[in-house]
């Protein structure tokens, strides 16, 4: 081939490349939808500055997704509806692009990644460093070889079989993984893009800069190259129809598997009514040393209101009849809200400085005494019930901050005066109310309130002593423990060894309180039955607990087993 012909061919090739680049440059920008999540406003501001329009989405329904070429999820801990998860998968497989950031990679709040054959978020790393792994990949065009990102941590990813690592952190752990999902593209990124230090005032929504910004712009363009919104409507409809049927079959199979697992659990539970139902709602990973025999029934308002309205004479037989039917059902023990150890007493206690419930004040009878008598008649045991709420009348026992100010109207289980009051209550219950021998003891309800609401402010010295005794070292000076304690439930970082030790430190007070109350009750012939878990049947009432402190409490044992302390 002559040199002249080679020059013509090279020139033609250059013209083709130039035309392709020109066409790409003149192509409409991808239509971007960003789910309303951490980093969303920062990313939208960055895209707007680059001449791209992004819509903040409040839902992830299929019809919402298919109005866009690229869908972005900031750091979000799970989605409320399975149909949104399925819609994201459908969108990607039809040709859309999906960017999942930080927790949305399948880390906290997710049972698995939305695209498990590509990647899965596995751990947090306190680092702001990122490094390019594949310099020639379009996602890394113009991105510095090494660059810092805005947020103080990132999520490390496990690259699965179909995933390609494009970014790593300073320890060469995968930080961003991409791949195909059907006819679309997916990128998982451990950074919280669009969230950073804001003018020295803490973390907040902030447009990314430097390498983080360039990586975001590249990601949107790469993910949107299929231009899903510019497909002929008939072709897109055909893709959706075909894939929706396949996804529906997958979803049906998953539901069937879950129903089969649930049926097995229900079957197993019926074999051992008490133990299985208890263990399905608790947070420890091992069963207790001893499981009490019998079936327990929470018996509260019905008895009190009936007897209170009609008196203990004419209606006493009706109450005995109700209790007898419970016994026929297999119930062996009644748990009743007796009140105490400080306020809301529902029996006529003679202890000083107490407050009575409306039942005791309004009806003027000793309901605990009557219940014990009725239960003795049918052969049932009775347990009292203490709750840590301590409102009017119990100010001396409230949880206080490091400056002595009340910040939670719950019992302060660190207070020696509370333990003395518990001993007084136990003395009275053992001596005055166990005359029939069927008052067995006290159920300690929801002691995790102390774990949740007591931030242990002012306890930095005791925490340091605890760490020295248990682990042979004190917290480092730069930890700023006082500031972290002031955050309360917002300080939640299982990857931090000092947070794990702090969680165990807090839990020692609960353990010590239970031990002290139990030993004293045992010395008086009574038993203590602490609640050791969260009920699953009140999701609305305890949503604030489940979102933060419940994870802290439930992680204590699992962290101790899986990570060094």
Order of alpha helices (4+ residues) and beta strands (2+ residues): alpha-beta-alpha-beta-alpha-beta-alpha-beta-beta-beta-beta-beta-beta-beta-beta-beta-beta-alpha-alpha-alpha-beta-alpha-alpha-beta-alpha-alpha-beta-beta-beta-alpha-beta-alpha-alpha-alpha-alpha-beta-alpha-alpha
